[in-house]
Amino acid sequence: MIDLVISIWYGILGGLIRLLVSLLKNYQTSGKIEFNRLWFFFILLICVGAFSGIVLGISKQLSLLGGYAGIDLLDGYYKSFKRKKIKFR
């Protein structure tokens, strides 16, 4: 049980690291931080990080990388949908 909780926290930590990397990257390119999507990604960070910590609970390193990769994937999806306007018929 305690190993599961530790894996969840490592997954959330991996997501938090990715969130900080994304914020620094945005600040370096545009000179500002987008706070409007920060809360959205923070809530997703907890959910995705906890889920990846449970799924990849084999080791702490995998939980950390799973949280990082999960938020990286969601960040990429957000940026791709932000650029294109999708129209449904």
SETORPA-948344 format. One record per atom (N, C-alpha, C): x, y, z; atom name. Coordinates in steps of 0.2 Angstrom, whole numbers, plus 5000, padded with zeros to 4 digits. Atoms other than C-alpha are relative to their C-alpha. Example, Ala and Ser with C-alpha at 12.3 -4.5 7.8 and 13.67 -1.06 7.14 Angstrom:
5004,4994,5000,N
5062,4978,5039,CA
5004,5006,5000,C
4996,4994,4999,N
5068,4995,5036,CA
4996,5005,5003,C
REM end
This chain:
5004,4994,5000,N
5000,5000,5000,CA
5004,5006,5000,C
4995,4994,4999,N
5014,5012,5005,CA
5004,5001,4993,C
4996,4999,5007,N
5023,5008,4988,CA
4996,5003,4995,C
5004,4997,5004,N
5008,5013,4979,CA
4999,5007,5001,C
5001,4992,4999,N
5006,5030,4987,CA
5007,5003,4998,C
4994,4997,5002,N
5025,5033,4984,CA
5000,5000,4993,C
5000,5000,5007,N
5023,5028,4966,CA
4995,5006,4997,C
5005,4995,5002,N
5008,5040,4964,CA
5004,5007,5001,C
4997,4994,4999,N
5018,5054,4972,CA
5006,5002,4995,C
4995,4999,5005,N
5033,5051,4960,CA
4997,5002,4993,C
5003,4998,5007,N
5021,5052,4945,CA
4998,5007,5000,C
5002,4993,5000,N
5014,5068,4951,CA
5006,5005,5000,C
4994,4996,5000,N
5032,5075,4954,CA
5003,5000,4993,C
4998,5000,5007,N
5036,5070,4936,CA
4996,5005,4996,C
5005,4996,5003,N
5021,5079,4930,CA
5002,5008,5002,C
4998,4994,4998,N
5026,5094,4940,CA
5006,5003,4997,C
4993,4998,5003,N
5044,5094,4933,CA
4998,5002,4992,C
5002,4999,5007,N
5036,5094,4915,CA
4996,5007,5000,C
5004,4993,5000,N
5024,5109,4920,CA
5005,5005,5000,C
4995,4995,4999,N
5039,5119,4926,CA
5004,5001,4993,C
4996,4999,5006,N
5049,5115,4910,CA
4996,5003,4994,C
5004,4997,5005,N
5034,5120,4899,CA
4999,5008,5002,C
5001,4993,4998,N
5032,5136,4909,CA
5007,5004,4998,C
4993,4996,5001,N
5051,5141,4907,CA
5001,5000,4992,C
4999,4999,5007,N
5050,5137,4888,CA
4996,5005,4997,C
5004,4995,5002,N
5035,5148,4886,CA
5003,5007,5002,C
4998,4993,4997,N
5043,5162,4896,CA
5006,5002,4995,C
4994,4998,5004,N
5059,5161,4885,CA
4998,5002,4993,C
5002,4999,5006,N
5050,5161,4869,CA
4996,5006,4999,C
5005,4994,5001,N
5036,5174,4872,CA
5001,5005,5005,C
4999,4995,4995,N
5042,5183,4887,CA
4995,5001,5005,C
5006,5000,4995,N
5026,5179,4897,CA
4998,4993,5002,C
5003,5007,4998,N
5018,5165,4906,CA
4993,5000,5000,C
5007,5000,5001,N
5001,5160,4901,CA
4996,4997,5007,C
5003,5003,4994,N
4992,5158,4918,CA
4993,4998,4999,C
5007,5002,5001,N
4975,5155,4910,CA
5000,4992,4999,C
5000,5007,5000,N
4980,5137,4906,CA
5004,4996,5005,C
4996,5003,4995,N
4991,5134,4921,CA
4996,4996,5005,C
5004,5003,4995,N
4977,5129,4933,CA
4997,4993,4996,C
5002,5006,5004,N
4970,5117,4919,CA
5005,4995,5000,C
4994,5005,5001,N
4987,5109,4917,CA
5002,4997,5007,C
4999,5002,4993,N
4989,5108,4936,CA
4995,4994,5002,C
5005,5005,4999,N
4973,5098,4938,CA
5001,4994,4996,C
4998,5006,5004,N
4978,5087,4924,CA
5006,4996,5002,C
4994,5002,4998,N
4995,5085,4931,CA
4999,4995,5006,C
5001,5005,4995,N
4988,5077,4947,CA
4996,4994,4998,C
5004,5005,5002,N
4976,5066,4938,CA
5005,4995,4996,C
4995,5004,5004,N
4989,5060,4925,CA
5006,4997,5004,C
4994,5002,4996,N
5003,5059,4937,CA
4998,4994,5004,C
5002,5006,4996,N
4993,5048,4949,CA
4999,4994,4996,C
5002,5006,5004,N
4987,5037,4935,CA
5006,4997,4998,C
4994,5002,5002,N
5004,5035,4928,CA
5004,4996,5006,C
4997,5003,4995,N
5011,5031,4945,CA
4997,4994,5002,C
5003,5007,4998,N
4999,5017,4948,CA
5001,4995,4994,C
4999,5004,5005,N
5001,5010,4931,CA
5007,4998,4999,C
4993,5002,5000,N
5020,5011,4931,CA
5003,5000,5007,C
4998,5001,4993,N
5022,5007,4949,CA
5005,4995,5001,C
4995,5005,4999,N
5036,4995,4946,CA
5006,5003,5003,C
4995,4997,4996,N
5049,5007,4951,CA
4998,5008,5000,C
5001,4993,4999,N
5050,5025,4956,CA
5002,5004,4994,C
4997,4997,5006,N
5060,5030,4941,CA
4994,5000,4994,C
5005,5000,5005,N
5046,5024,4929,CA
4994,5004,5002,C
5005,4995,4998,N
5033,5033,4939,CA
5001,5007,4998,C
4997,4993,5002,N
5043,5049,4937,CA
4999,5001,4993,C
5000,4999,5007,N
5045,5047,4919,CA
4993,4999,4997,C
5007,5000,5003,N
5027,5042,4916,CA
4996,5006,5001,C
5003,4993,4999,N
5021,5058,4924,CA
5002,5005,4996,C
4997,4995,5005,N
5033,5068,4914,CA
4997,4999,4993,C
5002,5001,5007,N
5028,5060,4898,CA
4993,5001,4999,C
5008,4999,5001,N
5009,5060,4901,CA
4999,5008,4999,C
5001,4993,5000,N
5010,5079,4904,CA
5003,5003,4993,C
4997,4998,5006,N
5021,5081,4889,CA
4995,4999,4994,C
5004,5002,5005,N
5009,5072,4878,CA
4994,5005,5000,C
5006,4995,5000,N
4994,5083,4884,CA
5002,5007,4998,C
4998,4993,5002,N
5004,5099,4881,CA
5001,5000,4993,C
4999,5001,5008,N
5008,5093,4863,CA
4993,5000,4997,C
5007,5000,5003,N
4989,5090,4860,CA
4997,5007,5001,C
5003,4993,4999,N
4984,5107,4868,CA
5003,5005,4994,C
4997,4995,5005,N
4997,5116,4856,CA
4997,4998,4993,C
5002,5002,5006,N
4991,5106,4841,CA
4993,5003,4998,C
5007,4998,5000,N
4973,5110,4844,CA
4999,5007,5000,C
5000,4993,4999,N
4977,5128,4848,CA
5001,5003,4993,C
4998,4997,5006,N
4985,5131,4831,CA
4994,4999,4995,C
5005,5001,5006,N
4971,5123,4820,CA
4993,5000,5003,C
5007,5000,4999,N
4953,5126,4820,CA
4997,4994,4997,C
5003,5006,5003,N
4944,5110,4818,CA
4992,5001,4999,C
5007,4999,5001,N
4927,5111,4810,CA
4997,4993,4999,C
5004,5006,5001,N
4914,5097,4811,CA
4994,5001,4995,C
5006,4999,5005,N
4901,5095,4797,CA
4994,4998,5003,C
REM end
